[in-house]
Structures are given as structure tokens and as C-alpha cells.
Amino acid sequence: MTLLRVVIDKDARISLPEGALKSLDVRPGDFLELNISENRIVATKAAPVADNIQSAIARKNLQTGIQFIKGIGPKLSALLEKRDIRTVEDALFLMPLRYEDRRELVPISRLSAGQTAVFYAKVISADLVTTKGGRRVFEALVRDDSGTIAFKWFNANATWMKRTWKVGREGIFSGEVNQFGYQREVHHPDVDWLQEGADLKSVLAADPANFGRIVPFYPLTEGLHQKTMRRIMRELLGGFLGNVESILPDSILPAGFPPLKIALSQVHAPAQDAALAELNEGRTPAHRALAFDEFFYWELGLALKKRNVALEDGIAFQVTHRYTKELAKLLPFELTAAQRRVLSEIKSDMMAPHPMNRLIQGDVGCGKTLVALMASLIAVENGHQVAIMAPTEILAEQHWHTIHNWCSRMEIEVVLITAGMKGKAKKEALDRVSRGTAQIVIGTHAVIQEKVEFARLGLGVIDEQHRFGVLQRGILKKKGINPDILVMTATPIPRTLAMTLFGDLSLSVIDELPPGRTKVETGIYLESRRSQVYDMIRAEIAGKRQVYIIYPLVEETEKSDLKAASQMAEHLEKVIFPTFRIGLLHGRMSPDEKEAVMTLFKLNKLDILVSTTVIEVGIDVPNATLMVIEHAERFGLSQLHQLRGRVGRGNAASRCILLTTGRLSEDAEKRLKVIESTSDGFRIAEADLEIRGPGDFLGTRQAGMPDFRVANILRDGKILEQARQAALDVLENDPEFSAPGHALMKNELLRRWERRLELATIG
């Protein structure tokens, strides 16, 4: 087969066999690709070579190393690399953190509290002063023709400040104005000093990058200054902006969104009449267009990944009910309606001839593990193996005990593999997996290590998916030949985040708790009420109930004033509750030690379990009715919600006490009030996402979150919806990317996300 590319010239003639051009609308100047084989020639229209060359040159220019730009040498480029700026493109997509209005200098007399302003002034005094509270601060008084204002610095180097802030020195200052009594103050102002004898007007005219306009402020690193960054950006906008391609056609961009090139220009060099508030909130059409561009390619990649999976040959499982009916008979309870609905969706997926990729969301205690076991039994009924991957050893062990308990009665072999396993035990487990005698394999990420070889993997189950990510999911999938993948999370994920992380998965929600689960009463208690909390513990144990006491650390350190689990377990046992049976559980213990303690607690041979967050997920003791969380302000919302889910698992009234010193940050106070006011996992998740942002909300920044440079899934939720719909429309209407300009779109998608999304083949 031969592939030729030709251009139709107005004077040239081309003779092709009948049907080669099909119904192509060919005009002079068009390019054709001729696919020539022995029997036929098929012609298709192609993008002009010149356009491809231009595009390649533009792309190469944008990849120019930042150190080769005028005015940037090795020293400055090393500083820029600390901000992940290695190329021209990296710099152009570094978004300003905020903007400041420097279109005019404001007279000091017109400055008012709460205003951020730029003004000219002369230093009239500068020295250390002592406040009424006895605190030493450095204060400078400056004035212009209209009035005076004070500047203050806390913890400043007084010697250096006196050298710098000399009486008579003139500068242009900016900062937020505060009012204390009759005095207006600016704390830690920004300053641009005037050279001695310099004329103010000529200084302003000579420095248009920093004055007379709305000025961007960029994220910096030590040794890098705003003036330097603005100079670099002006250089790049002037020399390289023309290489930025606006690949998305107008038909895709929402109305009012400028093309990429114009958007970048407006973000780095706002127009004189730009709205300052919109700029600082990231809501200008330019910011929104850049966010749309990022979201669009990510969502297009997820949609392609989902479509490609749907086109792959998978395992069409037969639902024989050989084991699932047997398990249903063994259960001492009935499945909830929500569990049955989700199980029906899973069965439908597993019976299809293409691989399942489904996410189960469900709050703490809704019975996701049982649903996953039912799905696993379908795979086992068909002679396939199942891999269940959990984020921690203790959760993997808990799953093993639960699942092994049921499966042993049906003579199904369940094997545990964790990183902590050594020697002969690990070798035997790996051997059983590779031979296929291990039908269900449970473990941590050790399950996806190279040494683990499955004989016939048919289903992969990932618990607490947000702790793993897209790549780990891909590795597990490669352990078999297109196995089904079932993903579970007990962390309710808000819609925008779910669209961003799991847009390639079908979604099921278990929105019903099993009967018998009781609401957990939650209260915030200050340290001063500790004796009252201890009385609650005594009352629960007197009623033959059990108690958890949770600490944020294993052992105290010299730098920490937090109470730690190991020391407090000893203190509680010897001093506070000498007649009670107390056990200790933490992550540094061996699997056998952890298992021994948990077994004692489950058998009600311990009254109090002192623990760190290793009990966050997977522990089920219905007789435990009280949880006390020490230093509750140190825990995240999701953690608090998961921890609280360990109580209220039986019929008895249950409580969760959030014990705190009372010295709370604003965010900590918000977290505790949210957890006290609601047990709705989705409301808690929304609040957590708002307080912490996406990366920290997930607990780890490598947990599958795409590295958006501009887009913010909290602020730009509506834009995400628009981008997702636009991506789905493109794929539905042009799945082969053959429409004009769509080939460039496909190339851009591959350039940005191919490795991250494992888009081996598209179109």
C-alpha cells in the first residue's frame, strides 16, 4: 500500500479510477491523500501541508527553553524552573494570582479603609516603636501634598529597615489600607523606590509594565521579583503570542469567549477598562475561555477513553447465580433496595461483551463491600479471578476477613497480598495467584506490582479510588485481558469533581443505609469539659457498650503539644480508667499485632480502643457506641466523617465527641461546625471541597487530579459542564476527527493528555 499527498492545481489534471474521489468536493488549492493499493485508489481530503508546517513551527517556538529568551540567563531560568516554568508555553500559561489597579496614583487624603491603592509619598520618619501591648514593630510615616499615612512591619529586621527607609526617600507604594482609631495604616506595603532627583512623571512614563495600568501579580519563588516576571511576560507576549494556536473552532467555544491567543493577552495585559473585581475572581471572558480550553481537552480525553473501552472486546459473563444465591441464603439480612439496584446495573455491565468501568459511590456503612463481593462471585462463577485493591493494609485485612468468612463456606479460595508480607508466605500467595487456585485476591497496591501474575483475571475492584488514581487503575487493568473494573468510594464526591476524575466511568450510587443503622449524635466539646467526657465513657461501659478514643499521632514529639495515642493509652489505663480493659491500635504495629487487638475489641474483650486514624475505614463493631476524637481540629472533614462512621453500626444510640482546645483557625472552626451539623456525606464533601480545594480534599495531590493551570473546578463548575457537553458533541458527531480542523484538535489532545489518560489509540 502506498500513501501519496497531492495538491489540486488549477492547471493540473489528475486521472483517478472511477469512485476514487467518491463524493469529495474538490477545488483548486485542496490537498488530497491517495491511498493506493493493487486493486484500488481511495482519495480523501487532507489538511494543507503548509498549515501542518506552520503549526509544527509554532509549536516548536512555544517549546523554546525559557533560558534562551532575551534577558533570561541560567540564573534566572533556574529560579523560573522552581515554578515549573521551563518553556515559553509554561510561562504564558502561568496565571496571575491577583491584579492591582495602578491606572492612577491616589492622593493620601483620598485613601479609605479596605481600599487597595497605589500612591506616591515621601518618608518623614522611620523607627522601631512599642505598642500599648508591649509589642515592638517597625513604623514609617510617609506623606504627600494631601496628607500622611503610617506603614507597619511585624518581626522586621530593624537594622536593615532603618538603612532602607531613610527620611526624605521617595517611592510609589501600594497595599491595603486599615483604619485603627484615627490612624490609617498599611501593613507590609509594596514599594518601588524613585531614584534620587528623579521626576515622578518621567518615572511613570518610563515604566509602563508596572504603572499606569492594571498590574498582574504572579506566583514567585525566593529571589524572583514581580517586576522581573512582568518584564518576562511583556517580552513573551510581544515575541511569541503569535505562535499560540486557537485550535477550537467558534462552533465549540461558548458565545463571548475569546480565542486562546486573545485570552492569554487579556489575562497578562488587561485592557484599561477591564473590571478589576472580575479579574481577581478569575471570571473575565478571557479567564473563562482558558478554563474552557483546559476542561474541554480533559473531558474529550475521558470521553474517548470511555468510548474506546466500549469498543474493546471484553468478557461477557454469564450470571448463573451458583454462588450469589448461596451467599444470599447465608446472609442474616436482606439487601437494601439501593444495593439491589446497583447490583442490577453491575450485572448488566458484566454480561455485556465489552469491559465494565463503573464507579460505586456510597456513604459510610451503606454496604458497598457486599455489592462488590456479589460482583466478584459472578466472575468466580465464570472461572475468572478477582483482584480487590484497598489503600491501607488494615482495610485490606478487614476486607480479607469479611470476604474470607463468607467465601470459605462456599469453598472459594481467598488470598491476601500486602507489602508487609515476607518470605515463604508471600511466595506461596503469589504462586496460588499465578496458578489460578486463588479465586479472589485482596491486597494493597502490592496487588499491582510486577511480581503479581494472574492466571485469568476477570474483575478488578478498587476501594477508596480517590487514593489511587487513573494510572493505578490502568495498571490493574493490564493484569488481565480487558477485565471488568469496579471502583468504590466511601468519600462522597461532588458532581464537578466526579466529572473531572471519573468522567470515563459509569456511575452508581448506593443512597440508602441498611436497616438498624442509627444516627450518630455529634457534639463539639472544649478541653474544659474533659471530665464530663470521661463520665460519658464510664456510662457507656457500665451499659456493656464499647468506646473508641482517637488521637492524631502515635507518639508525642518535642515540637508537638498534641496528645499521642501510645502515651495516652498508658495514662488512661493507669490513671483515668484503671478498672477498664484498654487496647492500643496504630499503623506502626505489625499486621498480626493489629489483628490481635481488633479481634479482642470485636469479641468485647476490650472496653476502650485507643487508636490513630488506622480505623478510619473498614472496622465494623456494632457494640461500639461512643467515639471521642482528641484534637478534632487537626483532622480533615472527610476523615472526621469516616471516623464517625465506625459508631452507630448497631441499634443502640451512638455519639461522637469532637474534643478540642478551642484555639481554632477559621478553617478548623468551619470543619467542626459542618461535621456537628450534618451527617449527609455529600453536604460534608461539598463543604470540604470549598474549604480545602480539590487536591487536598482528595487527601493526596497525586490522586488522579489533572494539573489544570487555569481552570478551577469549584469556581468554574458551569464551564466544566459546558466543556463536557461540547466534548461529547464532538465525539458523537465526528468520532474519527475527520472534520476540518479536528485533526489538529486530536493532536493537541494527545500532546496534553495521552500519557495521563493512556490514550493509546483514538479515532
HUFENJO-V231066 format. One record per residue. N is the residue number from 0. RES is the residue in one letter. SS is DSSP state (H for helix, E for strand, C for the rest). OMEGA is omega as a letter, one per 40 degrees, with the letter a starting at -180 (NA if undefined). Layout:
# HUFENJO-V231066
((N & RES & SS & OMEGA) (N & RES & SS & OMEGA))
This chain:
# HUFENJO-V231066
((0 & M & C & a) (1 & T & E & i) (2 & L & E & i) (3 & L & E & i) (4 & R & E & a) (5 & V & E & i) (6 & V & E & i) (7 & I & C & i) (8 & D & C & a) (9 & K & C & a) (10 & D & C & a) (11 & A & C & i) (12 & R & C & i) (13 & I & C & a) (14 & S & C & a) (15 & L & C & i) (16 & P & C & a) (17 & E & C & i) (18 & G & C & a) (19 & A & C & a) (20 & L & C & a) (21 & K & C & a) (22 & S & C & a) (23 & L & C & i) (24 & D & C & a) (25 & V & C & i) (26 & R & C & i) (27 & P & C & a) (28 & G & C & i) (29 & D & C & i) (30 & F & E & i) (31 & L & E & i) (32 & E & E & a) (33 & L & E & i) (34 & N & E & a) (35 & I & E & i) (36 & S & C & a) (37 & E & C & a) (38 & N & C & a) (39 & R & C & i) (40 & I & E & i) (41 & V & E & a) (42 & A & E & i) (43 & T & E & i) (44 & K & E & a) (45 & A & E & i) (46 & A & C & i) (47 & P & C & i) (48 & V & H & a) (49 & A & H & i) (50 & D & H & i) (51 & N & H & i) (52 & I & H & i) (53 & Q & H & a) (54 & S & H & a) (55 & A & H & i) (56 & I & H & a) (57 & A & H & i) (58 & R & H & a) (59 & K & H & i) (60 & N & H & i) (61 & L & H & i) (62 & Q & C & i) (63 & T & C & i) (64 & G & E & a) (65 & I & H & a) (66 & Q & H & a) (67 & F & H & i) (68 & I & C & a) (69 & K & C & i) (70 & G & C & i) (71 & I & C & i) (72 & G & C & a) (73 & P & H & a) (74 & K & H & a) (75 & L & H & i) (76 & S & H & i) (77 & A & H & i) (78 & L & H & a) (79 & L & H & i) (80 & E & H & i) (81 & K & C & i) (82 & R & C & a) (83 & D & C & i) (84 & I & C & a) (85 & R & C & a) (86 & T & E & i) (87 & V & H & a) (88 & E & H & i) (89 & D & H & a) (90 & A & H & a) (91 & L & H & a) (92 & F & C & i) (93 & L & C & a) (94 & M & C & i) (95 & P & C & i) (96 & L & C & a) (97 & R & E & i) (98 & Y & E & i) (99 & E & E & a) (100 & D & E & i) (101 & R & C & a) (102 & R & C & i) (103 & E & C & i) (104 & L & C & a) (105 & V & C & i) (106 & P & C & a) (107 & I & H & a) (108 & S & H & a) (109 & R & H & i) (110 & L & C & a) (111 & S & C & a) (112 & A & C & a) (113 & G & C & a) (114 & Q & C & i) (115 & T & E & a) (116 & A & E & i) (117 & V & E & a) (118 & F & E & i) (119 & Y & E & i) (120 & A & E & i) (121 & K & E & a) (122 & V & E & i) (123 & I & E & i) (124 & S & E & i) (125 & A & E & a) (126 & D & E & i) (127 & L & E & i) (128 & V & E & i) (129 & T & E & a) (130 & T & C & i) (131 & K & C & i) (132 & G & C & i) (133 & G & C & a) (134 & R & C & i) (135 & R & E & i) (136 & V & E & i) (137 & F & E & a) (138 & E & E & i) (139 & A & E & i) (140 & L & E & a) (141 & V & E & a) (142 & R & E & i) (143 & D & C & a) (144 & D & C & a) (145 & S & C & a) (146 & G & C & a) (147 & T & E & i) (148 & I & E & a) (149 & A & E & i) (150 & F & E & i) (151 & K & E & i) (152 & W & E & i) (153 & F & E & a) (154 & N & C & a) (155 & A & C & i) (156 & N & C & a) (157 & A & H & a) (158 & T & H & a) (159 & W & H & a) (160 & M & H & a) (161 & K & H & i) (162 & R & H & a) (163 & T & H & a) (164 & W & C & a) (165 & K & C & i) (166 & V & C & i) (167 & G & C & a) (168 & R & C & a) (169 & E & E & i) (170 & G & E & i) (171 & I & E & a) (172 & F & E & i) (173 & S & E & i) (174 & G & E & a) (175 & E & E & a) (176 & V & E & i) (177 & N & E & i) (178 & Q & E & i) (179 & F & E & a) (180 & G & C & i) (181 & Y & C & a) (182 & Q & E & i) (183 & R & E & a) (184 & E & E & i) (185 & V & E & i) (186 & H & E & i) (187 & H & C & a) (188 & P & C & i) (189 & D & E & a) (190 & V & E & i) (191 & D & E & a) (192 & W & E & i) (193 & L & C & i) (194 & Q & C & a) (195 & E & C & i) (196 & G & C & a) (197 & A & C & i) (198 & D & C & a) (199 & L & H & a) (200 & K & H & a) (201 & S & H & i) (202 & V & H & a) (203 & L & H & a) (204 & A & H & a) (205 & A & H & a) (206 & D & C & a) (207 & P & C & i) (208 & A & C & a) (209 & N & C & a) (210 & F & C & i) (211 & G & C & a) (212 & R & C & i) (213 & I & E & a) (214 & V & E & i) (215 & P & E & i) (216 & F & E & a) (217 & Y & C & i) (218 & P & C & a) (219 & L & C & i) (220 & T & C & a) (221 & E & C & a) (222 & G & C & i) (223 & L & C & a) (224 & H & C & a) (225 & Q & H & a) (226 & K & H & i) (227 & T & H & a) (228 & M & H & a) (229 & R & H & i) (230 & R & H & i) (231 & I & H & a) (232 & M & H & i) (233 & R & H & i) (234 & E & H & a) (235 & L & H & i) (236 & L & H & a) (237 & G & H & a) (238 & G & H & a) (239 & F & H & a) (240 & L & H & i) (241 & G & H & i) (242 & N & H & i) (243 & V & C & a) (244 & E & C & i) (245 & S & C & a) (246 & I & C & a) (247 & L & C & i) (248 & P & C & a) (249 & D & C & a) (250 & S & C & a) (251 & I & C & a) (252 & L & C & i) (253 & P & C & a) (254 & A & C & i) (255 & G & C & i) (256 & F & C & i) (257 & P & C & i) (258 & P & C & a) (259 & L & H & a) (260 & K & H & a) (261 & I & H & i) (262 & A & H & i) (263 & L & H & i) (264 & S & H & a) (265 & Q & H & i) (266 & V & H & a) (267 & H & H & a) (268 & A & C & a) (269 & P & C & i) (270 & A & C & a) (271 & Q & C & a) (272 & D & C & a) (273 & A & C & i) (274 & A & C & a) (275 & L & H & a) (276 & A & H & i) (277 & E & H & i) (278 & L & H & a) (279 & N & H & i) (280 & E & H & a) (281 & G & C & a) (282 & R & C & i) (283 & T & C & i) (284 & P & H & i) (285 & A & H & i) (286 & H & H & a) (287 & R & H & i) (288 & A & H & i) (289 & L & H & i) (290 & A & H & i) (291 & F & H & a) (292 & D & H & a) (293 & E & H & a) (294 & F & H & a) (295 & F & H & a) (296 & Y & H & i) (297 & W & H & a) (298 & E & H & i) (299 & L & H & i) (300 & G & H & i) (301 & L & H & a) (302 & A & H & i) (303 & L & H & i) (304 & K & H & i) (305 & K & H & a) (306 & R & H & a) (307 & N & H & i) (308 & V & H & a) (309 & A & H & a) (310 & L & H & a) (311 & E & C & i) (312 & D & C & i) (313 & G & C & a) (314 & I & C & i) (315 & A & C & a) (316 & F & C & i) (317 & Q & C & i) (318 & V & C & a) (319 & T & C & a) (320 & H & C & a) (321 & R & C & a) (322 & Y & C & a) (323 & T & H & i) (324 & K & H & i) (325 & E & H & i) (326 & L & H & a) (327 & A & H & i) (328 & K & H & a) (329 & L & H & a) (330 & L & C & i) (331 & P & C & a) (332 & F & C & i) (333 & E & C & i) (334 & L & C & i) (335 & T & C & i) (336 & A & H & a) (337 & A & H & i) (338 & Q & H & a) (339 & R & H & i) (340 & R & H & a) (341 & V & H & i) (342 & L & H & i) (343 & S & H & i) (344 & E & H & i) (345 & I & H & i) (346 & K & H & a) (347 & S & H & i) (348 & D & H & a) (349 & M & H & i) (350 & M & H & a) (351 & A & C & a) (352 & P & C & i) (353 & H & C & a) (354 & P & C & i) (355 & M & C & i) (356 & N & E & a) (357 & R & E & i) (358 & L & E & i) (359 & I & E & i) (360 & Q & E & i) (361 & G & E & a) (362 & D & C & i) (363 & V & C & i) (364 & G & C & a) (365 & C & C & i) (366 & G & C & i) (367 & K & H & a) (368 & T & H & i) (369 & L & H & i) (370 & V & H & i) (371 & A & H & i) (372 & L & H & i) (373 & M & H & i) (374 & A & H & i) (375 & S & H & a) (376 & L & H & i) (377 & I & H & i) (378 & A & H & a) (379 & V & H & i) (380 & E & H & a) (381 & N & C & i) (382 & G & C & a) (383 & H & C & i) (384 & Q & E & i) (385 & V & E & i) (386 & A & E & i) (387 & I & E & a) (388 & M & E & i) (389 & A & C & a) (390 & P & C & a) (391 & T & C & i) (392 & E & H & a) (393 & I & H & i) (394 & L & H & i) (395 & A & H & i) (396 & E & H & i) (397 & Q & H & i) (398 & H & H & a) (399 & W & H & a) (400 & H & H & a) (401 & T & H & a) (402 & I & H & i) (403 & H & H & a) (404 & N & H & i) (405 & W & H & a) (406 & C & H & a) (407 & S & H & i) (408 & R & H & i) (409 & M & H & i) (410 & E & C & i) (411 & I & C & a) (412 & E & C & a) (413 & V & E & a) (414 & V & E & i) (415 & L & E & i) (416 & I & E & i) (417 & T & C & i) (418 & A & C & a) (419 & G & C & a) (420 & M & C & a) (421 & K & C & i) (422 & G & H & a) (423 & K & H & a) (424 & A & H & a) (425 & K & H & a) (426 & K & H & i) (427 & E & H & a) (428 & A & H & a) (429 & L & H & i) (430 & D & H & i) (431 & R & H & i) (432 & V & H & a) (433 & S & H & i) (434 & R & H & i) (435 & G & C & i) (436 & T & C & i) (437 & A & C & a) (438 & Q & C & i) (439 & I & E & a) (440 & V & E & a) (441 & I & E & i) (442 & G & E & i) (443 & T & C & i) (444 & H & H & i) (445 & A & H & a) (446 & V & H & a) (447 & I & H & i) (448 & Q & C & a) (449 & E & C & a) (450 & K & C & a) (451 & V & C & a) (452 & E & C & a) (453 & F & C & i) (454 & A & C & a) (455 & R & C & a) (456 & L & E & a) (457 & G & E & a) (458 & L & E & i) (459 & G & E & i) (460 & V & E & i) (461 & I & E & i) (462 & D & E & a) (463 & E & C & a) (464 & Q & H & a) (465 & H & H & i) (466 & R & H & i) (467 & F & C & a) (468 & G & C & a) (469 & V & H & a) (470 & L & H & i) (471 & Q & H & i) (472 & R & H & i) (473 & G & H & i) (474 & I & H & i) (475 & L & H & a) (476 & K & H & a) (477 & K & C & i) (478 & K & C & i) (479 & G & C & i) (480 & I & C & a) (481 & N & C & i) (482 & P & C & i) (483 & D & E & i) (484 & I & E & i) (485 & L & E & a) (486 & V & E & a) (487 & M & E & i) (488 & T & E & i) (489 & A & C & i) (490 & T & C & i) (491 & P & C & a) (492 & I & C & i) (493 & P & C & a) (494 & R & H & a) (495 & T & H & a) (496 & L & H & i) (497 & A & H & i) (498 & M & H & a) (499 & T & H & a) (500 & L & H & a) (501 & F & H & a) (502 & G & C & i) (503 & D & C & a) (504 & L & C & i) (505 & S & E & a) (506 & L & E & i) (507 & S & E & a) (508 & V & E & i) (509 & I & E & a) (510 & D & C & a) (511 & E & C & i) (512 & L & C & i) (513 & P & C & i) (514 & P & C & i) (515 & G & C & i) (516 & R & C & a) (517 & T & C & i) (518 & K & C & a) (519 & V & E & i) (520 & E & E & a) (521 & T & E & i) (522 & G & E & i) (523 & I & E & a) (524 & Y & E & i) (525 & L & E & a) (526 & E & H & a) (527 & S & H & a) (528 & R & H & a) (529 & R & H & a) (530 & S & H & i) (531 & Q & H & i) (532 & V & H & i) (533 & Y & H & i) (534 & D & H & i) (535 & M & H & i) (536 & I & H & i) (537 & R & H & a) (538 & A & H & i) (539 & E & H & a) (540 & I & H & i) (541 & A & H & i) (542 & G & C & i) (543 & K & C & i) (544 & R & C & a) (545 & Q & E & a) (546 & V & E & i) (547 & Y & E & i) (548 & I & E & a) (549 & I & E & i) (550 & Y & C & a) (551 & P & C & a) (552 & L & E & i) (553 & V & C & a) (554 & E & C & i) (555 & E & C & i) (556 & T & C & a) (557 & E & C & a) (558 & K & C & a) (559 & S & C & i) (560 & D & C & i) (561 & L & C & i) (562 & K & C & a) (563 & A & E & a) (564 & A & H & a) (565 & S & H & i) (566 & Q & H & a) (567 & M & H & i) (568 & A & H & i) (569 & E & H & a) (570 & H & H & a) (571 & L & H & a) (572 & E & H & a) (573 & K & H & a) (574 & V & H & a) (575 & I & H & a) (576 & F & C & a) (577 & P & C & a) (578 & T & C & a) (579 & F & C & i) (580 & R & C & a) (581 & I & E & i) (582 & G & E & a) (583 & L & E & i) (584 & L & E & i) (585 & H & C & a) (586 & G & C & a) (587 & R & C & i) (588 & M & C & i) (589 & S & C & i) (590 & P & H & a) (591 & D & H & i) (592 & E & H & i) (593 & K & H & a) (594 & E & H & a) (595 & A & H & a) (596 & V & H & a) (597 & M & H & i) (598 & T & H & i) (599 & L & H & a) (600 & F & H & i) (601 & K & H & a) (602 & L & C & i) (603 & N & C & i) (604 & K & C & i) (605 & L & C & i) (606 & D & C & a) (607 & I & E & i) (608 & L & E & i) (609 & V & E & a) (610 & S & E & i) (611 & T & C & a) (612 & T & H & i) (613 & V & H & i) (614 & I & H & a) (615 & E & C & a) (616 & V & C & i) (617 & G & C & a) (618 & I & C & a) (619 & D & C & i) (620 & V & C & a) (621 & P & C & a) (622 & N & C & i) (623 & A & E & a) (624 & T & E & i) (625 & L & E & i) (626 & M & E & i) (627 & V & E & i) (628 & I & E & i) (629 & E & C & a) (630 & H & C & a) (631 & A & H & a) (632 & E & H & a) (633 & R & H & a) (634 & F & C & i) (635 & G & C & a) (636 & L & H & a) (637 & S & H & i) (638 & Q & H & a) (639 & L & H & a) (640 & H & H & i) (641 & Q & H & a) (642 & L & H & a) (643 & R & H & a) (644 & G & C & i) (645 & R & C & i) (646 & V & C & a) (647 & G & C & a) (648 & R & C & i) (649 & G & C & a) (650 & N & C & a) (651 & A & C & i) (652 & A & C & a) (653 & S & E & a) (654 & R & E & i) (655 & C & E & a) (656 & I & E & i) (657 & L & E & a) (658 & L & E & a) (659 & T & E & i) (660 & T & C & a) (661 & G & C & i) (662 & R & C & a) (663 & L & C & i) (664 & S & C & a) (665 & E & H & a) (666 & D & H & a) (667 & A & H & i) (668 & E & H & i) (669 & K & H & a) (670 & R & H & a) (671 & L & H & i) (672 & K & H & i) (673 & V & H & a) (674 & I & H & i) (675 & E & H & a) (676 & S & H & a) (677 & T & C & i) (678 & S & C & i) (679 & D & C & a) (680 & G & H & a) (681 & F & H & i) (682 & R & H & i) (683 & I & H & a) (684 & A & H & i) (685 & E & H & a) (686 & A & H & a) (687 & D & H & i) (688 & L & H & i) (689 & E & H & a) (690 & I & H & a) (691 & R & H & a) (692 & G & C & a) (693 & P & H & a) (694 & G & H & a) (695 & D & H & i) (696 & F & H & a) (697 & L & C & i) (698 & G & C & i) (699 & T & C & a) (700 & R & C & i) (701 & Q & C & a) (702 & A & C & i) (703 & G & C & a) (704 & M & C & i) (705 & P & C & a) (706 & D & C & i) (707 & F & C & a) (708 & R & C & a) (709 & V & C & a) (710 & A & C & i) (711 & N & C & a) (712 & I & C & i) (713 & L & C & a) (714 & R & C & a) (715 & D & C & a) (716 & G & H & a) (717 & K & H & i) (718 & I & H & i) (719 & L & H & i) (720 & E & H & i) (721 & Q & H & a) (722 & A & H & i) (723 & R & H & a) (724 & Q & H & i) (725 & A & H & i) (726 & A & H & i) (727 & L & H & i) (728 & D & H & i) (729 & V & H & a) (730 & L & H & i) (731 & E & H & a) (732 & N & H & a) (733 & D & C & a) (734 & P & C & a) (735 & E & C & a) (736 & F & C & a) (737 & S & C & i) (738 & A & C & a) (739 & P & C & i) (740 & G & C & a) (741 & H & H & i) (742 & A & H & i) (743 & L & H & i) (744 & M & H & i) (745 & K & H & i) (746 & N & H & i) (747 & E & H & i) (748 & L & H & a) (749 & L & H & a) (750 & R & H & a) (751 & R & H & a) (752 & W & H & a) (753 & E & H & a) (754 & R & H & a) (755 & R & H & a) (756 & L & H & a) (757 & E & C & i) (758 & L & C & a) (759 & A & C & i) (760 & T & C & i) (761 & I & C & i) (762 & G & C & NA))
